Amino acid sequence: MPAFPQVFPETLYFNVTIDGIAFPYSVSAKMQHSVNAARSFSCTFAGKEALEMCRLGAIVEVNWGRGNLDNHVDDKTFIGIVKDLQPKDTLSTFTALDYTTFLAESQYVHYKVEDYIGQDLYFAAANACNYKGIDVSRLVQGSGIFITNSMNIFGWKTRKEFIDACFNEMKVLVNDDRHPTNTIQQWQYAIRNGKVMDFFLPDPNHTNAFSYVTLSADEGNLLDENIVSKIDTTRLINAITVVSSSDDTIYVQLEDSHSQKTYGVIGKFLTVQTTDKNKLENVAYLTMNRFKEPTISYTVSLTNKDNLDLGDLIKIDVPSLPKNIIKTTVGYEVTFGDTIATRYQVGQQKVSLKEYIDILKEPIDR
């Protein structure tokens, strides 16, 4: 296959440089990204001269965007480091990772309780991101969730391990008239463009949530209605027993017959530090209401829509689903070749039962 041209049928313009030198030898390429992880760029290329340009540790820059040659604006830039090289006689491949990889491979840091107690988790994570040229200029919002000594974020960690620990605590329990009861919002992070780190809080459950794009047959942007769903029942609970940890004669049991009829009986036993039966009943009700349905995520393929990004909201309107739904983009894969194929993973991050119970303990701070 010859090196693919700079101009695609979908008018997407594509350019690769390695260590600042143009790299016109690409035969095919793939970009992959998911929340809280490094973006990767894999490129298959031909020629000995091209191979000589590809060294481990080389800086790769990829620019692409839509428009025409007179009015072309790059709306996506990848900057990364070559981490893997597979040379072959005919076609070779390199894979580069964005600067998030520096956080994952950083020198270990001793994160001490006394240095962070009372600090906003957002800014603690932002400070850890300020490393090896990562641009943290956008990280100015704050989360309103403050570090306590009970949080599991301390000790010897790489920068990314500390950041992941902070984000694991950055969950917000929302109870208002604009969201379903006990909606959990999860902060996420990613380098979505160049070296710029972003922290974002998607809100797909808001009653007035704005979707970036609607996937439907009417819009003509689906490939053969190519929507693949994944149903995860590992956290499902439809029969629950909540017992006082100090007096096992005080307990509450609840069941959801509709969920049991659909998915079978899946029971769960919990202990809570209270003798107040009303509190036990509240925990049982809120927990079962949250976990009585499985988690459903989707993989979708779109035509002429390669510019969605992590955190963008997508509305899905297809006959195979009982109602329109709005989901968050949590991953994508763009394949460049003779044509462009884009697949998006949309859905929600899992919240474990333990995490949910912990959030219920501190509804004001969460």
Legacy VTK file of the C-alpha trace (Angstrom):
# vtk DataFile Version 3.0
C-alpha trace
ASCII
DATASET POLYDATA
POINTS 366 float
0.000 0.000 0.000
1.439 3.432 -0.870
1.827 6.163 1.698
-1.587 7.720 2.225
-2.180 11.257 0.914
-2.413 14.416 2.982
-6.012 15.087 1.874
-8.690 12.500 2.652
-12.131 12.150 1.071
-13.557 13.501 4.342
-11.292 16.611 3.931
-9.221 15.739 6.947
-5.642 17.028 6.815
-2.909 14.963 8.427
0.737 15.727 9.165
3.421 13.859 11.138
6.829 15.126 12.256
9.557 13.313 14.200
12.031 15.459 16.103
10.737 18.419 14.101
11.355 16.819 10.695
8.475 15.989 8.325
7.664 12.264 8.198
5.818 11.565 4.905
6.265 7.784 4.980
3.071 6.732 6.784
1.066 3.885 5.286
-1.555 3.707 8.025
-1.964 5.014 11.552
-4.144 4.674 14.617
-4.878 7.051 17.500
-6.295 5.679 20.752
-7.269 7.436 23.965
-9.259 6.849 27.119
-9.878 8.918 30.236
-7.187 8.963 32.937
-4.634 7.456 30.552
-2.044 8.404 27.962
-3.081 8.900 24.346
-1.229 6.619 21.939
-0.333 7.018 18.279
0.736 3.948 16.301
2.100 4.463 12.793
2.971 1.876 10.158
5.500 3.114 7.618
7.721 1.955 4.758
11.320 2.591 3.789
14.816 2.445 5.273
15.068 6.230 5.438
11.892 6.364 7.506
13.232 3.716 9.882
16.389 5.739 10.445
14.251 8.662 11.648
12.439 6.549 14.235
14.404 6.220 17.450
13.146 5.351 20.895
12.586 8.601 22.759
12.011 10.674 19.613
9.361 13.391 19.850
6.407 12.802 17.536
3.939 15.529 16.638
0.734 14.776 14.753
-1.624 17.491 13.512
-4.947 16.946 11.866
-8.165 18.837 11.388
-10.973 19.565 8.981
-11.477 22.369 6.480
-9.836 23.347 3.215
-6.274 24.283 2.386
-7.084 28.008 2.558
-8.925 27.824 5.868
-7.353 24.964 7.753
-7.270 24.997 11.554
-5.687 22.131 13.476
-8.189 21.214 16.170
-6.223 18.249 17.454
-2.518 17.979 18.133
-0.760 14.929 19.483
2.693 15.342 21.010
4.342 12.250 22.376
7.434 10.140 22.825
8.289 7.017 20.809
8.093 4.183 23.340
8.029 1.146 21.045
9.609 0.393 17.665
9.055 -2.725 15.569
11.383 -2.674 12.540
10.727 -5.117 9.680
11.975 -5.638 6.134
8.874 -4.155 4.499
6.533 -2.326 6.859
7.668 -1.137 10.290
5.675 0.346 13.165
6.337 2.797 15.980
4.089 3.689 18.901
4.280 6.992 20.741
2.585 7.968 24.010
1.666 11.479 25.107
3.301 13.205 28.067
1.054 11.392 30.556
3.647 8.636 30.233
6.121 10.861 32.112
3.751 10.848 35.082
3.474 7.062 35.000
7.240 6.591 34.809
8.278 9.406 37.154
10.643 9.165 40.088
8.777 8.023 43.198
7.605 10.768 45.558
6.811 10.414 49.265
3.357 11.971 49.631
2.877 12.803 53.319
-0.385 13.485 55.155
0.941 16.653 56.812
1.808 18.201 53.461
-1.663 17.812 51.957
-4.253 17.743 54.739
-7.054 20.227 54.004
-5.903 20.862 50.431
-8.319 20.565 47.508
-7.775 17.231 45.731
-7.984 19.060 42.390
-4.981 21.267 43.140
-2.987 18.440 44.717
-3.391 16.458 41.493
-2.663 19.548 39.391
0.606 20.105 41.237
1.634 16.495 40.544
0.880 17.031 36.831
3.286 19.973 36.665
6.156 17.836 35.366
8.389 17.417 32.307
6.743 20.102 30.197
3.081 19.243 30.821
1.008 22.443 30.551
-1.140 22.871 33.686
-2.268 26.447 32.971
-5.942 25.396 32.656
-6.081 23.670 36.029
-7.545 26.525 38.061
-11.117 25.443 38.907
-10.937 23.319 42.048
-13.289 20.510 43.061
-14.404 21.532 46.537
-13.366 18.098 47.866
-10.676 18.456 50.507
-8.030 15.983 51.586
-8.506 14.166 54.906
-6.126 11.797 56.642
-8.503 8.886 55.967
-8.052 9.092 52.189
-5.922 6.382 50.615
-3.622 8.708 48.680
-0.445 8.845 50.753
2.872 7.027 50.723
5.559 6.389 48.101
3.979 6.724 44.668
4.733 7.761 41.124
3.075 11.004 40.145
0.396 9.174 38.168
-0.326 6.807 41.054
-0.888 9.830 43.281
-3.049 11.559 40.646
-5.137 8.397 40.154
-5.576 8.107 43.924
-6.769 11.729 44.080
-9.225 11.221 41.225
-10.541 8.064 42.850
-11.649 10.330 45.716
-13.013 13.042 43.406
-16.607 11.859 43.203
-19.529 14.207 43.738
-22.902 13.071 45.101
-25.634 15.274 43.607
-29.183 15.560 44.922
-31.161 18.344 43.290
-34.142 18.825 40.992
-31.927 18.729 37.884
-30.551 15.200 38.387
-31.853 11.753 39.300
-31.659 10.976 43.013
-28.128 10.241 44.241
-26.391 10.978 40.954
-22.641 10.436 41.184
-20.370 12.640 39.083
-16.782 11.545 38.545
-13.877 13.875 37.784
-11.615 12.706 34.948
-8.351 13.857 33.392
-6.544 13.647 30.066
-4.166 15.484 27.765
-6.635 16.096 24.964
-4.532 18.442 22.863
-0.759 18.898 22.650
0.793 18.964 26.128
-2.189 20.611 27.855
-3.599 18.691 30.810
-7.362 18.975 31.365
-9.486 18.032 34.381
-13.195 17.732 33.548
-16.471 16.742 35.200
-18.980 15.347 32.656
-22.655 15.731 33.573
-24.708 13.476 31.244
-27.530 13.057 33.776
-28.441 16.744 33.962
-32.000 17.360 32.800
-30.696 19.989 30.365
-27.531 18.167 29.319
-26.275 19.391 25.949
-25.032 16.667 23.634
-22.269 17.503 21.184
-23.758 15.201 18.561
-26.832 13.002 18.128
-26.307 9.524 16.714
-29.300 8.486 14.681
-30.407 7.227 11.288
-32.000 10.629 10.629
-28.641 12.349 11.126
-26.989 9.873 8.746
-23.893 9.608 10.909
-24.053 5.946 11.895
-22.245 3.173 10.046
-24.946 0.527 9.517
-26.318 1.371 12.958
-23.070 -0.001 14.316
-23.713 0.256 18.059
-22.269 -2.458 20.248
-23.519 -2.555 23.835
-21.815 -4.112 26.835
-23.964 -5.007 29.827
-22.079 -5.448 33.117
-24.009 -7.099 35.950
-21.029 -7.608 38.286
-22.221 -4.852 40.661
-25.956 -5.584 40.431
-27.871 -5.864 43.739
-31.604 -6.545 44.036
-31.809 -8.138 47.509
-29.987 -6.442 50.345
-29.528 -6.968 54.064
-28.090 -4.119 56.142
-27.181 -4.954 59.756
-25.970 -2.801 62.627
-22.295 -3.590 63.265
-22.785 -3.259 67.032
-26.075 -5.185 67.364
-26.901 -7.881 64.788
-30.526 -8.035 65.943
-31.086 -4.622 64.351
-31.310 -4.994 60.590
-33.247 -4.133 57.430
-33.937 -6.270 54.355
-35.194 -4.978 51.004
-35.825 -6.600 47.614
-36.661 -5.349 44.122
-38.981 -7.851 42.469
-38.761 -6.299 38.982
-34.957 -6.497 38.940
-35.081 -10.048 40.298
-37.538 -11.112 37.604
-35.272 -9.655 34.918
-31.818 -10.633 36.170
-32.381 -13.221 38.899
-31.833 -12.806 42.628
-28.503 -11.180 43.512
-28.122 -10.548 47.229
-25.722 -8.409 49.246
-24.908 -8.185 52.967
-23.675 -4.953 54.557
-22.861 -3.789 58.071
-23.160 -0.140 59.096
-21.976 1.572 62.286
-25.347 2.672 63.626
-28.201 1.295 65.717
-30.722 3.642 64.122
-33.001 1.448 62.004
-34.118 4.421 59.910
-30.495 5.021 58.885
-30.060 1.346 58.044
-33.197 1.471 55.899
-31.955 4.606 54.140
-28.610 2.965 53.281
-30.406 -0.146 52.047
-32.822 1.833 49.892
-30.215 4.145 48.368
-27.770 1.311 47.695
-30.275 -0.995 46.032
-31.768 1.861 44.027
-28.270 2.651 42.725
-27.270 -0.927 41.840
-30.502 -2.686 40.855
-29.755 -2.178 37.141
-26.624 -3.251 35.242
-24.050 -0.811 33.899
-24.416 -0.416 30.130
-21.729 1.069 27.899
-21.605 1.397 24.122
-19.097 1.357 21.304
-20.254 3.406 18.329
-18.837 4.065 14.868
-19.506 7.398 13.173
-19.012 8.848 9.742
-17.377 12.270 9.350
-17.103 12.775 13.118
-13.506 12.386 14.199
-13.454 15.563 16.308
-15.345 14.373 19.378
-13.157 14.290 22.449
-13.060 12.725 25.885
-15.766 14.154 28.113
-18.037 15.185 25.215
-21.661 14.101 25.532
-23.316 11.974 22.854
-27.050 11.400 22.425
-27.925 7.954 21.043
-31.257 7.648 19.244
-31.685 4.288 17.534
-34.609 1.843 17.270
-32.704 -0.856 19.181
-32.781 1.259 22.370
-36.025 1.860 24.285
-35.381 5.600 24.683
-32.925 8.335 23.787
-29.911 8.313 26.074
-27.049 10.733 26.669
-23.660 9.255 27.513
-20.129 10.550 28.073
-17.280 9.836 25.661
-14.731 7.882 27.720
-12.516 6.568 24.902
-11.955 6.605 21.163
-9.996 4.999 18.357
-9.329 6.790 15.064
-7.849 4.744 12.220
-6.202 6.586 9.325
-5.682 4.864 5.977
-7.408 5.035 2.624
-10.440 6.144 4.657
-11.035 7.289 8.210
-12.817 5.066 10.716
-13.684 6.375 14.169
-15.013 4.362 17.074
-16.060 5.877 20.384
-16.595 4.248 23.756
-19.410 5.957 25.611
-20.848 5.186 29.002
-19.914 5.704 32.599
-17.052 4.782 34.855
-17.852 2.122 37.389
-18.451 3.113 40.983
-17.923 0.206 43.346
-20.280 -0.601 46.205
-17.626 0.386 48.761
-17.038 3.713 47.024
-20.771 4.393 46.959
-21.210 3.639 50.667
-18.228 5.865 51.476
-19.767 8.708 49.465
-23.094 8.347 51.298
-21.279 8.817 54.615
-20.278 12.373 53.711
-22.979 13.776 51.417
-22.140 17.409 52.221
-18.426 17.171 51.402
-19.066 15.069 48.315
LINES 1 367
366 0 1 2 3 4 5 6 7 8 9 10 11 12 13 14 15 16 17 18 19 20 21 22 23 24 25 26 27 28 29 30 31 32 33 34 35 36 37 38 39 40 41 42 43 44 45 46 47 48 49 50 51 52 53 54 55 56 57 58 59 60 61 62 63 64 65 66 67 68 69 70 71 72 73 74 75 76 77 78 79 80 81 82 83 84 85 86 87 88 89 90 91 92 93 94 95 96 97 98 99 100 101 102 103 104 105 106 107 108 109 110 111 112 113 114 115 116 117 118 119 120 121 122 123 124 125 126 127 128 129 130 131 132 133 134 135 136 137 138 139 140 141 142 143 144 145 146 147 148 149 150 151 152 153 154 155 156 157 158 159 160 161 162 163 164 165 166 167 168 169 170 171 172 173 174 175 176 177 178 179 180 181 182 183 184 185 186 187 188 189 190 191 192 193 194 195 196 197 198 199 200 201 202 203 204 205 206 207 208 209 210 211 212 213 214 215 216 217 218 219 220 221 222 223 224 225 226 227 228 229 230 231 232 233 234 235 236 237 238 239 240 241 242 243 244 245 246 247 248 249 250 251 252 253 254 255 256 257 258 259 260 261 262 263 264 265 266 267 268 269 270 271 272 273 274 275 276 277 278 279 280 281 282 283 284 285 286 287 288 289 290 291 292 293 294 295 296 297 298 299 300 301 302 303 304 305 306 307 308 309 310 311 312 313 314 315 316 317 318 319 320 321 322 323 324 325 326 327 328 329 330 331 332 333 334 335 336 337 338 339 340 341 342 343 344 345 346 347 348 349 350 351 352 353 354 355 356 357 358 359 360 361 362 363 364 365
